Amino acid sequence: MKNTVSNNKRIILIIDDDCAFQLLLHKRLEASGYECFHAISIQSGINVLENIKPELILLDIVFEGDTYDASDFLKLVRNHILTQKEVPPILIISSVHDKEVVSNLLSNGASAYIGKPYEPAALLSIIKEYVRKMPDKIDSKKVASPEQKNRIAS
């Protein structure tokens, strides 16, 4: 899967049906150097994943009027959409504070849970920690130096 983004910024996919929340989060993340993509439903999130490979996904739990929820997304992504090697960390960010629901999501592949409302600095810190653990993005335009070419050829 290839990213359609040509810059070297880390990519974050925000899947949340609250457009105002998405915009606020987008501005904060962009100001911190991230490239953001948005989806307002589980299905639109899956559609975005067909075109980009984010380093991190921020996922709400409940989507008004959608037949899918966060649990469905986790199952679809891990079992059908991406291979295990391609699945980035998925952080649940939601105002749902039900311990059983959160525990179920964490058991089904979510990396962490962050409750709304959240402290912006704390959220950015958590995001940076997860993105830091991801391998560096490959710059397809980078050309190997003569020394690197010799090491590769050896």
Secondary structure as UniProt FT lines:
FT   STRAND          10..15
FT   HELIX           19..31
FT   TURN            32..33
FT   STRAND          34..39
FT   HELIX           42..49
FT   TURN            50..51
FT   STRAND          56..59
FT   TURN            64..65
FT   HELIX           70..76
FT   HELIX           77..81
FT   TURN            84..86
FT   STRAND          90..94
FT   HELIX           99..107
FT   TURN            108..109
FT   STRAND          112..115
FT   HELIX           120..133
FT   TURN            140..141
FT   HELIX           146..153
//
